[in-house]
Every structure is written in C-alpha cells, then in structure tokens.
Amino acid sequence: MNAASSDHQRRPLITGQLLILCGGFFFAFLGPGALQQFLIPTLQDNTGRSAPECSLVLALVYLAGAASLTIYAHCLRFLREKPSLVLGLLTYTLFALAVALKLPYWAMLLAAALWGWGAEVIWATGPTRVLDDSDRAQYGSVSGFFSSATYSGQMIGVLILGSVLARPGWGAPAMLGLAVAFGLTSNLLSLALSTKSVDRKPPQFSDALAALRNVQGRYIIALVVANCLGWGLLLSGFGTLMADLGALSKLHWVTLPYYAGRLLIAWLAGRLSDACGRERVLIVGFLLSAAVLGLASQTVSALIVAILAAVLGAQAANITVNTTAMVGDVIEPQERPAIFAGINAWGYVATGVTVLLSQYLRWQFGNFALCFGLFGATYLGCALLTWNLARTRRRGSEANERDKEAQP
C-alpha cells in the first residue's frame, strides 16, 4: 500500500460524533460540573450544615463513583454505550436540580450517590469512544481535544456561575437555574450520539485491583491519584481557604486559573506527549507543582492561591491527557472500558478522601499548611517515580535492540 492510499484511509482528527460527544461533555461541565466549585458554601446556606458536613456530600459523589463499578458493568452489558452515556449525563442535571430545589441533607446524599454512578459511566465510556474514533498515532492529540472541550466548559462555567452568584439580586437561585439549563442542553446533545455494537469486557471491582498487577497499571494509578489530590483540594479546600482570607466572593476568580491552566495545557500536552514522550512532559509538571505547593505551605494569599490553582490545573490536564493516551498505547479496544473504569475508581477514592482530609486537616491545625506540604511531597515522589519508570523502559528498549543485533 502506498503512502497516498494510507493517508487517504486515515480517519480525520475531528469527526462528527466526536464533536457531539465533546458538546455533551462541554455543557455538562458548563453547568453541573462547574457547580462543584460553589457546592459546599451553597449547601451550607441551603441546609444550615457545617463545611465538613457539606463536604461529605461532595466526597460521596466520588466515593460512590468508585463503588459503582458493578452497577456500571450491568448497564454496559444490557444498555450498551449510548444509553449508558445518556443516563450518566442525566445524573449531572438531576443533582443540580436537587440543589436548586433545596432538598434536605439526606436527599442530597442520595443525589450525590446517583451522580457518582453517572460520573463513573461517562468517564469510563466517553474516553473509550474517543479512542475508538481515532488513529493510534493521534491518541494524544484527540485526547487533548476531548479534554479541552470538558475543561473549557468547566472554566467558562465557573466564571459564569460565579459572576451570577456574586451579582446583587441574582445569587444562588439564578446560578442554580442556569446550571440546570446547561445540563439539559448536554442531555439533548447526548441523544444525537450514534449507537455502537462493539463487544466489550464489562468492568468489575476486580478491574480496580487487576490494574495493580503490572508496573504500567500501578504507574497510571499513581498518576490518577496524584491528579485527584489537586482536584479534591480545589473543590473542598479553596472555598474554605478564601473564606478564611475574607474573600469568599472572589472564589471564582482565584480558582479560574485552575480551569484556564487545565484548558491551555490539555491540547499542548497531547501534542508534546506524541512528539517528546509521555514521561518527559509529566516530570516537568510534577516538579513545578511540588515547588508551588511547597511555597503555599509557607505563605498564603489570594495571589498564591491563584498561582497554585493555575499550576495544579496545568498538571491535571497533563496527567489526564497522558494517561488516556497510555491506555490507548497498550490496551486493546474491547478492554478499554474496564481499564478506564478500574483506574477511575482509584481516582474517585482519592478525590473523595482529599475532600474530607483537607477539611479535617484545616479543622485540626487551623490552616492548610500541612495539607499543602503533604501534597507537595506526593507530587515530588511522582516525579521520581516517572523518571525511574522512564529509565527502566529505556534500558529495556536498549536491551531488546542489542538482542536483535546479536541474532544471526
């Protein structure tokens, strides 16, 4: 087959179905996804509960996601991919509606558990469809495009919802109504997705443990957990931290750099990982994140918080894009939903624990200095882990080359 024929058969980078999927994720995170940033103070006003109690609602979203593997397995087996995605995105809208209706605390816990299942569904199935509709050589770039759609939605949503919340006379009711409207738009777009009949291995609880059985799986899990430490800290700790600084009304402005950094790096990280290698891009991000977290553990201000948010957001995109591409590199298509679901389960647990742990450490020690220091040390450890894995892989490749040259 000549080069011209090969180029002709290569699938385009952006397909119609990819645009629909990205549009559904964009609006889901423009509304309900962005609402997470304001969820704890909003629930405090709605329910009269304390910040740690309200953080439990947010933590339950992620902990329930990790516990939903078996339920998702049945949905994938009997409903297939499209209905699962439609229902998963619907849970985002239903949760925003529950907050808008000011349901009692126990009902919010139930809504959070349902949302956790929906998150597990869309984050196991969505990236799988992205990889299915792209060529192997473009996994990094297409993963970056998909992540950019989600990240841009959440970034713009935080800005819009935060501005509406701070506007006199509008406040929480207008913000929540807008979040529900954006969620409904996502639900309508999801109905336009095509139905696929690819036979896939349904995920189970054992998949989360199976991913630990090889070096590559343990490494990807470590990356996902590190990513979720920053995400959980942003959702839970930053709101309380800005309240401590007397600047809660500026929450959307100091957290906006997280979403902007995540969006800007998503596309760049995908292209760099395809060109330069996954590990090199990740090491730089981990070292920078560790340095800024170390600075925040010593001194804190609104400016430091904004810088920290930008660095954590950039590294979040870096990790998400590269881990998605890594799965595409080494996992067969029919096994990808199970792998994504198993890996995501660890990330959900890490986020839920971080949401609770950051509030506990602040309550116990009166500030977030210890929390920032611990997370900085974790990111430094991930940089060392990534460097060691890259060195081991390089030595393995060199040994294979020598063996091939030695053969007659």
C-alpha distance (Angstrom), angle and dihedral (degrees) to the residues before:
residue distance angle dihedral
M1 . . .
N2 3.80 . .
A3 3.80 125.9 .
A4 3.78 94.1 -106.2
S5 3.80 91.8 55.5
S6 3.82 91.2 47.7
D7 3.80 92.1 50.9
H8 3.80 90.4 48.2
Q9 3.80 92.2 54.7
R10 3.80 95.0 46.8
R11 3.78 111.2 109.6
P12 3.81 116.6 -117.0
L13 3.78 116.2 -100.4
I14 3.82 92.8 -120.8
T15 3.82 118.8 39.1
G16 3.79 130.2 -175.9
Q17 3.80 92.8 -109.9
L18 3.80 90.7 49.7
L19 3.81 89.6 53.6
I20 3.82 91.3 51.0
L21 3.80 91.9 48.0
C22 3.80 91.6 47.1
G23 3.80 90.1 47.4
G24 3.80 91.0 53.6
F25 3.80 91.4 50.6
F26 3.82 91.5 43.6
F27 3.81 94.0 58.3
A28 3.80 94.0 38.8
F29 3.79 89.1 58.7
L30 3.79 94.4 36.3
G31 3.80 86.7 65.3
P32 3.83 122.6 14.1
G33 3.80 94.1 17.2
A34 3.81 92.6 53.8
L35 3.81 90.0 45.3
Q36 3.80 88.7 72.2
Q37 3.80 89.5 75.1
F38 3.81 90.8 62.7
L39 3.79 98.4 30.4
I40 3.81 101.6 102.3
P41 3.85 97.5 50.9
T42 3.83 90.0 41.0
L43 3.81 92.0 52.2
Q44 3.81 89.7 47.0
D45 3.81 88.9 58.0
N46 3.82 93.6 43.2
T47 3.81 98.8 45.3
G48 3.81 105.2 21.8
R49 3.81 89.6 -127.6
S50 3.81 126.2 140.0
A51 3.80 124.5 -98.9
P52 3.84 93.4 -104.0
E53 3.82 90.4 50.1
C54 3.80 92.0 49.3
S55 3.79 91.0 45.4
L56 3.82 86.3 61.1
V57 3.83 89.0 65.2
L58 3.79 90.8 54.5
A59 3.80 92.6 42.7
L60 3.81 90.1 51.5
V61 3.81 90.2 59.5
Y62 3.79 89.4 63.4
L63 3.79 98.3 35.6
A64 3.81 90.4 51.0
G65 3.80 89.2 50.1
A66 3.79 89.7 58.2
A67 3.81 90.8 48.0
S68 3.81 93.2 50.0
L69 3.79 99.2 75.4
T70 3.80 95.5 106.1
I71 3.81 93.4 44.9
Y72 3.79 89.5 49.5
A73 3.81 89.5 49.7
H74 3.81 90.5 59.4
C75 3.81 91.6 46.0
L76 3.78 91.3 51.4
R77 3.79 91.5 47.8
F78 3.81 98.6 46.7
L79 3.81 105.1 23.3
R80 3.81 99.2 33.7
E81 3.78 124.4 -148.1
K82 3.79 105.9 -56.2
P83 3.85 98.3 50.2
S84 3.79 89.2 44.1
L85 3.82 91.1 53.7
V86 3.81 91.9 45.4
L87 3.81 92.4 51.6
G88 3.80 93.0 41.6
L89 3.81 92.5 54.7
L90 3.81 89.6 45.2
T91 3.82 91.0 61.8
Y92 3.82 88.7 61.9
T93 3.80 90.6 58.4
L94 3.80 93.2 43.7
F95 3.79 92.0 54.7
A96 3.81 92.2 50.9
L97 3.80 88.2 49.2
A98 3.81 90.9 51.2
V99 3.82 90.3 54.1
A100 3.81 91.0 46.8
L101 3.82 91.1 51.9
K102 3.84 90.2 51.0
L103 3.78 93.6 -128.2
P104 3.83 116.2 -170.7
Y105 3.79 121.2 -87.7
W106 3.82 95.6 -99.4
A107 3.81 90.8 51.7
M108 3.81 90.3 51.1
L109 3.78 88.9 54.8
L110 3.81 89.9 54.6
A111 3.81 91.6 46.5
A112 3.81 89.0 50.3
A113 3.80 91.5 53.1
L114 3.81 90.7 50.6
W115 3.79 90.8 48.7
G116 3.80 89.4 51.1
W117 3.79 90.0 57.8
G118 3.80 90.1 48.9
A119 3.80 91.7 50.6
E120 3.81 90.6 51.8
V121 3.80 89.6 51.6
I122 3.79 98.8 50.2
W123 3.81 96.0 40.8
A124 3.79 93.0 50.0
T125 3.82 95.5 42.6
G126 3.82 102.8 33.3
P127 3.83 98.8 60.1
T128 3.82 89.0 43.5
R129 3.80 91.2 59.6
V130 3.80 90.2 45.8
L131 3.81 91.4 56.8
D132 3.80 92.9 42.6
D133 3.80 91.4 57.7
S134 3.81 96.5 49.4
D135 3.79 140.6 64.6
R136 3.80 120.6 -103.6
A137 3.80 92.2 -116.3
Q138 3.82 89.3 57.4
Y139 3.81 100.1 46.7
G140 3.81 93.2 109.7
S141 3.80 94.8 47.0
V142 3.82 94.9 44.8
S143 3.82 91.5 45.8
G144 3.80 87.3 51.8
F145 3.81 91.4 51.8
F146 3.80 92.0 49.6
S147 3.80 92.4 46.9
S148 3.81 90.4 47.0
A149 3.81 91.0 56.3
T150 3.80 91.3 52.6
Y151 3.78 94.6 42.0
S152 3.80 94.9 47.0
G153 3.79 89.8 51.6
Q154 3.78 92.4 51.7
M155 3.80 93.4 43.6
I156 3.81 94.0 50.7
G157 3.80 89.9 41.5
V158 3.81 93.1 54.7
L159 3.80 89.6 50.4
I160 3.82 94.3 46.8
L161 3.81 97.5 41.6
G162 3.80 92.5 43.3
S163 3.80 91.8 50.4
V164 3.80 91.9 48.4
L165 3.80 91.2 47.2
A166 3.81 91.8 52.3
R167 3.83 94.5 45.1
P168 3.82 112.0 105.7
G169 3.77 112.3 -113.5
W170 3.82 94.3 16.6
G171 3.79 108.4 63.9
A172 3.78 127.3 138.2
P173 3.85 99.1 -17.5
A174 3.81 92.5 57.9
M175 3.79 92.1 42.6
L176 3.80 92.6 51.6
G177 3.81 93.6 45.2
L178 3.78 89.6 53.4
A179 3.81 91.7 48.5
V180 3.82 90.4 53.5
A181 3.83 91.5 48.5
F182 3.81 91.6 52.4
G183 3.79 89.8 48.1
L184 3.81 91.7 53.1
T185 3.80 89.8 52.5
S186 3.80 88.8 55.2
N187 3.80 90.0 50.8
L188 3.80 92.2 52.9
L189 3.80 92.0 50.0
S190 3.80 92.0 50.3
L191 3.80 89.7 60.7
A192 3.82 88.6 65.5
L193 3.81 93.4 61.3
S194 3.79 115.8 114.1
T195 3.80 121.5 -113.5
K196 3.80 115.4 -113.4
S197 3.79 126.0 -162.0
V198 3.80 98.6 -162.0
D199 3.80 111.0 146.3
R200 3.79 107.8 -126.7
K201 3.77 136.9 177.7
P202 3.85 107.3 -104.3
P203 3.81 112.9 -126.4
Q204 3.80 120.2 -113.9
F205 3.81 136.7 -179.0
S206 3.79 87.3 -95.8
D207 3.82 89.9 64.9
A208 3.79 90.5 67.7
L209 3.81 88.5 55.6
A210 3.80 94.7 38.8
A211 3.79 90.2 60.7
L212 3.82 87.7 64.7
R213 3.80 93.8 60.1
N214 3.80 97.2 83.1
V215 3.79 135.1 42.1
Q216 3.79 95.0 -114.4
G217 3.81 92.1 51.7
R218 3.80 93.6 48.7
Y219 3.78 90.1 47.9
I220 3.82 94.1 51.6
I221 3.81 90.4 47.7
A222 3.82 90.2 51.7
L223 3.81 89.4 52.2
V224 3.80 93.0 48.8
V225 3.82 92.2 47.9
A226 3.81 90.9 49.9
N227 3.79 89.9 49.7
C228 3.80 91.7 51.5
L229 3.81 93.0 50.3
G230 3.79 89.4 66.0
W231 3.80 92.4 42.6
G232 3.80 94.1 50.5
L233 3.80 90.7 47.1
L234 3.81 91.3 51.7
L235 3.82 94.2 49.2
S236 3.79 97.3 44.7
G237 3.78 110.8 19.2
F238 3.78 103.4 39.4
G239 3.80 94.7 60.9
T240 3.80 92.0 50.7
L241 3.81 90.7 43.3
M242 3.81 92.5 53.8
A243 3.81 89.5 47.3
D244 3.82 88.2 53.4
L245 3.81 88.7 52.0
G246 3.83 90.5 49.5
A247 3.81 92.4 -117.0
L248 3.80 105.1 103.2
S249 3.83 90.8 135.0
K250 3.82 87.8 64.9
L251 3.80 94.1 54.1
H252 3.79 94.0 111.5
W253 3.80 91.8 51.7
V254 3.82 96.8 50.9
T255 3.82 93.2 43.8
L256 3.81 94.1 44.0
P257 3.85 91.2 81.8
Y258 3.82 88.3 62.8
Y259 3.78 91.7 58.7
A260 3.81 93.4 39.1
G261 3.81 92.2 49.5
R262 3.78 90.8 46.8
L263 3.80 91.6 50.6
L264 3.80 96.0 46.0
I265 3.79 94.5 47.7
A266 3.83 96.5 43.2
W267 3.80 95.2 76.3
L268 3.80 94.5 35.0
A269 3.81 93.5 48.9
G270 3.79 91.3 52.1
R271 3.78 93.4 53.9
L272 3.81 93.3 42.2
S273 3.80 92.6 49.6
D274 3.80 90.8 52.4
A275 3.81 91.2 48.6
C276 3.83 105.2 33.5
G277 3.81 105.5 23.4
R278 3.80 132.4 -93.0
E279 3.81 97.9 -100.4
R280 3.80 98.9 52.8
V281 3.79 92.7 53.8
L282 3.80 91.9 47.5
I283 3.81 96.4 49.1
V284 3.81 92.9 56.5
G285 3.81 91.0 50.3
F286 3.81 94.3 48.4
L287 3.81 93.4 49.9
L288 3.81 92.6 49.3
S289 3.83 91.9 47.5
A290 3.82 92.0 49.3
A291 3.83 91.2 51.0
V292 3.81 94.7 51.2
L293 3.82 92.9 44.5
G294 3.80 88.1 52.4
L295 3.81 89.6 52.3
A296 3.82 91.7 49.0
S297 3.80 90.3 51.9
Q298 3.81 89.1 60.9
T299 3.81 102.3 40.6
V300 3.79 133.3 7.8
S301 3.79 134.9 -164.7
A302 3.79 136.6 143.9
L303 3.82 88.8 -90.3
I304 3.82 93.2 50.9
V305 3.80 89.7 48.0
A306 3.81 90.9 52.2
I307 3.83 92.2 48.8
L308 3.79 90.7 47.8
A309 3.80 89.9 49.8
A310 3.82 91.4 52.8
V311 3.81 93.5 49.7
L312 3.81 94.1 45.9
G313 3.81 90.4 48.1
A314 3.79 92.8 50.6
Q315 3.79 91.8 50.2
A316 3.81 91.5 45.8
A317 3.80 89.8 58.8
N318 3.78 90.4 43.7
I319 3.81 91.8 54.5
T320 3.81 96.6 41.9
V321 3.79 95.1 49.4
N322 3.79 94.3 45.1
T323 3.81 96.8 45.6
T324 3.82 90.7 49.5
A325 3.80 89.9 50.9
M326 3.84 91.0 46.1
V327 3.79 90.7 56.0
G328 3.79 88.9 50.2
D329 3.80 90.0 50.0
V330 3.80 97.4 55.9
I331 3.83 110.4 15.5
E332 3.81 126.1 80.7
P333 3.85 115.8 -122.0
Q334 3.82 96.1 -112.6
E335 3.82 91.2 55.1
R336 3.81 98.8 45.3
P337 3.84 99.0 90.8
A338 3.81 90.0 54.8
I339 3.80 91.9 47.5
F340 3.79 93.9 46.7
A341 3.80 91.0 46.7
G342 3.80 92.7 49.3
I343 3.79 93.8 46.9
N344 3.80 92.7 44.5
A345 3.80 90.0 53.1
W346 3.79 89.9 65.0
G347 3.78 90.5 47.6
Y348 3.79 92.1 51.1
V349 3.79 91.4 51.1
A350 3.81 90.4 48.9
T351 3.80 91.9 50.6
G352 3.79 94.1 47.1
V353 3.79 92.5 48.0
T354 3.82 91.6 46.4
V355 3.81 92.4 51.2
L356 3.80 89.3 55.2
L357 3.82 97.4 35.4
S358 3.82 95.4 52.2
Q359 3.80 90.6 53.0
Y360 3.81 91.6 45.9
L361 3.82 94.1 50.3
R362 3.78 90.9 48.1
W363 3.82 90.8 49.2
Q364 3.80 91.6 46.4
F365 3.82 98.9 44.8
G366 3.80 102.4 22.6
N367 3.83 95.9 -119.7
F368 3.81 143.9 39.9
A369 3.83 98.3 -106.2
L370 3.82 95.2 108.3
C371 3.80 91.3 43.7
F372 3.82 92.0 53.4
G373 3.80 91.4 46.3
L374 3.81 94.0 50.9
F375 3.78 92.8 48.1
G376 3.81 91.4 47.1
A377 3.80 90.2 54.2
T378 3.81 89.3 49.5
Y379 3.81 92.2 53.2
L380 3.81 90.4 48.6
G381 3.80 89.1 52.1
C382 3.81 89.9 51.4
A383 3.81 90.2 53.1
L384 3.81 89.8 54.0
L385 3.81 91.2 45.6
T386 3.80 91.7 51.2
W387 3.82 92.0 48.0
N388 3.80 91.4 49.9
L389 3.80 92.9 48.5
A390 3.82 91.2 49.0
R391 3.80 90.7 50.2
T392 3.82 92.0 48.5
R393 3.79 92.0 48.8
R394 3.80 91.9 48.0
R395 3.81 91.4 51.5
G396 3.79 89.8 48.8
S397 3.79 91.5 52.0
E398 3.79 91.6 48.2
A399 3.81 90.7 50.3
N400 3.81 91.0 51.0
E401 3.79 90.7 50.7
R402 3.79 91.1 50.9
D403 3.79 90.9 49.7
K404 3.80 91.0 51.8
E405 3.79 91.8 49.5
A406 3.82 90.8 49.5
Q407 3.79 92.9 54.8
P408 3.85 114.7 98.0
